[in-house]
Amino acid sequence: MDMRRLVGRNVRRIRLEKGLTQEAFAERSGFSQQYLSSLERGTRNPTVVTLFELASALGVSHVALVEPDGEVQAAKPMRRGGRRNRR
């Protein structure tokens, strides 16, 4: 699960549900519109403090920003590093 993308999807979904543009959300949250855009695209790795501040600006619990949203794909099984078994 890519937490950056999950947080980004949740922030965008909640922002749109609240009827906020990125610019209006930027004013309300104190973060730049460029930062919020990167966050929503899943290219930023916000701190716990940032998540709390974003959630406060959206009027939701910080937990809402990290809750699975149904678009999370199952994790792919890990390979063993390509090692051959010795016989």
Contacts in CASP RR format, 6 or more apart in sequence:
PFRMAT RR
TARGET T0000
AUTHOR 0000-0000-0000
METHOD contacts of the structure
MODEL  1
MDMRRLVGRNVRRIRLEKGLTQEAFAERSGFSQQYLSSLERGTRNPTVVT
LFELASALGVSHVALVEPDGEVQAAKPMRRGGRRNRR
1 68 0 8 1.000
1 72 0 8 1.000
1 73 0 8 1.000
1 75 0 8 1.000
2 42 0 8 1.000
3 66 0 8 1.000
4 42 0 8 1.000
4 43 0 8 1.000
4 44 0 8 1.000
4 45 0 8 1.000
5 42 0 8 1.000
6 66 0 8 1.000
6 68 0 8 1.000
6 69 0 8 1.000
6 72 0 8 1.000
7 39 0 8 1.000
7 42 0 8 1.000
7 46 0 8 1.000
7 51 0 8 1.000
7 65 0 8 1.000
7 66 0 8 1.000
8 39 0 8 1.000
8 40 0 8 1.000
8 41 0 8 1.000
8 42 0 8 1.000
9 40 0 8 1.000
9 69 0 8 1.000
9 71 0 8 1.000
10 64 0 8 1.000
10 65 0 8 1.000
10 66 0 8 1.000
10 67 0 8 1.000
10 69 0 8 1.000
11 36 0 8 1.000
11 39 0 8 1.000
11 40 0 8 1.000
11 54 0 8 1.000
11 58 0 8 1.000
11 65 0 8 1.000
12 40 0 8 1.000
13 69 0 8 1.000
14 58 0 8 1.000
14 60 0 8 1.000
14 64 0 8 1.000
14 65 0 8 1.000
15 22 0 8 1.000
15 25 0 8 1.000
15 40 0 8 1.000
15 58 0 8 1.000
18 58 0 8 1.000
18 59 0 8 1.000
20 28 0 8 1.000
20 58 0 8 1.000
22 33 0 8 1.000
22 36 0 8 1.000
22 37 0 8 1.000
22 40 0 8 1.000
23 33 0 8 1.000
25 36 0 8 1.000
25 57 0 8 1.000
25 58 0 8 1.000
26 32 0 8 1.000
26 33 0 8 1.000
26 35 0 8 1.000
26 36 0 8 1.000
28 57 0 8 1.000
29 36 0 8 1.000
29 53 0 8 1.000
29 54 0 8 1.000
29 57 0 8 1.000
29 58 0 8 1.000
30 53 0 8 1.000
30 57 0 8 1.000
31 39 0 8 1.000
31 50 0 8 1.000
31 53 0 8 1.000
31 54 0 8 1.000
35 44 0 8 1.000
38 44 0 8 1.000
39 46 0 8 1.000
39 54 0 8 1.000
46 54 0 8 1.000
48 62 0 8 1.000
51 62 0 8 1.000
51 65 0 8 1.000
51 66 0 8 1.000
52 62 0 8 1.000
54 65 0 8 1.000
55 61 0 8 1.000
55 62 0 8 1.000
55 64 0 8 1.000
55 65 0 8 1.000
58 64 0 8 1.000
END
